[in-house]
Amino acid sequence: MAAVEFWYEFASTYSYPAAMRIEALAAPRGVKVVWRPFLLGPLFAQAGWRDSPFNLYPAKGRYMWRDVERICASLGLAFARPSPFPQNSLLAARVAVSLDDEIRPEFSRRVYLAEFAEGKAIARAAIAGVLDGLGLDAEARLAAAEDAANKQKLKAEVERAAALGLFGAPTLVAEDGEIFWGNDRLEQGLDWAIGKR
Amino acid sequence: MAAVEFWYEFASTYSYPAAMRIEALAAPRGVKVVWRPFLLGPLFAQAGWRDSPFNLYPAKGRYMWRDVERICASLGLAFARPSPFPQNSLLAARVAVSLDDEIRPEFSRRVYLAEFAEGKAIARAAIAGVLDGLGLDAEARLAAAEDAANKQKLKAEVERAAALGLFGAPTLVAEDGEIFWGNDRLEQGLDWAIGKR
């Protein structure tokens, strides 16, 4: 079965529609999606950015908000701006990497919905609420996420993202190393995974 | 008849496939394309960039070259990297704004083909060659392009691009002011122009 890695960042606006629609695009193609949460902050810092480029470059930011609004409207997805933007996504990412493969996608979608459909901060309370809603023991899961070994696991994921040449999110990585950046490249990346070029 | 403004930059890689395919996308929708060459350099300078972001941010640059190569392959377009990149596009832009609306699109496509299909520098000799190929008086056209009034015309276009909120190329601007950035937004922008949302 062909597989693609789906690299996403919880603070990333375009990762939200991508996370919501990728499984529906992958299923008819018979492609397995490997969900890989990571952090863009360290990669942006290497580029000299201490904030989201959407804040650093206001024209780009204005366009992005309108563009994501249009994308969500076309998908029938609610959309709200969390404040501040970008949200600190460290805890969400740590929890996501700590979870089993089976639960990570649904946890991730629910975090995105809290953040970008409801406009909520993805701080401890919201993450605990998502874990509760999934029938998980929130306190135990948060403790596991903040365990030193798990923190290191997320760090290694960020290092792997940098080594793969990633610079934004969402990004698909095919088994042959081809990368496809952006919500609007999901179809192309999934087609690539099954040899449709 | 609905119209869209097609804002493009001769040094921009993604503007090349966009210029080559936009009329074929616009015709069946009954949309008139208004070709508006401009310069990104002054806008990038305002953002603090003294070079193409694809050079300033190497991971982004590596991805762009591969992405444009894939796009051109899928469209059956030849693709070659001009050296240096980005090319100085000032003369091409000045000539393009000086030409009549009827000839500007074909002039622009031929410049893109010289630059990104053949990998040639778009300096004076190449521009003169394109003008010759169109049956125009190259020397007279180049002189007209470098006339003070025409230089001012291009400057005004760049100012208008900034006022519209443009930050990259290619960009479509609909009559209601909606903007659509990128070669992969042409279909969406043209659909928007005819009320298909």
HADDOCK unambig.tbl for C-alpha pairs under 7 A between the chains (distance, minus, plus):
assign (segid A and resid 47 and name CA) (segid B and resid 57 and name CA) 6.64 0.50 0.50
assign (segid A and resid 57 and name CA) (segid B and resid 47 and name CA) 6.64 0.50 0.50
assign (segid A and resid 59 and name CA) (segid B and resid 165 and name CA) 5.57 0.50 0.50
assign (segid A and resid 59 and name CA) (segid B and resid 166 and name CA) 6.86 0.50 0.50
assign (segid A and resid 59 and name CA) (segid B and resid 167 and name CA) 6.26 0.50 0.50
assign (segid A and resid 60 and name CA) (segid B and resid 167 and name CA) 6.32 0.50 0.50
assign (segid A and resid 165 and name CA) (segid B and resid 59 and name CA) 5.56 0.50 0.50
assign (segid A and resid 166 and name CA) (segid B and resid 59 and name CA) 6.84 0.50 0.50
assign (segid A and resid 167 and name CA) (segid B and resid 59 and name CA) 6.25 0.50 0.50
assign (segid A and resid 167 and name CA) (segid B and resid 60 and name CA) 6.32 0.50 0.50
